[in-house]
Amino acid sequence: MIRAAAVDVHYPPPGGAHAAAVVAADPRFAAIVDERVCWLPQVAPYQPGAFFRRELPAVRAVLAGAGRLDLVVIDGYVDLDPDGRPGLGAHLHTELDVPIVGVAKTAFRSATHAIAVHRGSGTKPLYVTAAGIPVDEAAALVERMAGDHRLPDALRRVDTLARRMLLSPPA
């Protein structure tokens, strides 16, 4: 059995971060076995080109205690250009030493190596990058992930979980 996690982070005003993860018993995320959320009261400020400094602590926190993982899917890029400039996913891969699949909703101008994946009936692609797994295999995995919409169900769920926390942040 492969244990896979999908993660997302949101930043409510005036600060802090809400992170969410879903853990599945398969890489398609057809069988969710756990949902996790956490709140970080302080995060690093946004820095263009160094987004990982802001996002990585929240991802670490929500995955802490999730148990053994064989794959992590992130909302974003693994690397930012064909030369391998590391993004969030590359830093996470270094820390966890498991395959990381990045699924971005918007094109990043220097990420010309990302594979465009079309899902559902939508015309806008998702942009897939990866570390620890060949990017063409990662793209095929994203195509097969559970859900009929452009965004796989697992990524839609972690987005919902993180945003739901935004409605009522901890005191």
Secondary structure as UniProt FT lines:
FT   STRAND          4..10
FT   TURN            13..14
FT   STRAND          17..24
FT   TURN            27..28
FT   STRAND          32..40
FT   TURN            48..49
FT   HELIX           52..63
FT   TURN            64..65
FT   STRAND          71..75
FT   TURN            82..83
FT   HELIX           88..96
FT   STRAND          100..104
FT   TURN            109..110
FT   TURN            112..113
FT   STRAND          115..117
FT   TURN            120..121
FT   STRAND          126..131
FT   HELIX           135..144
FT   HELIX           153..167
//
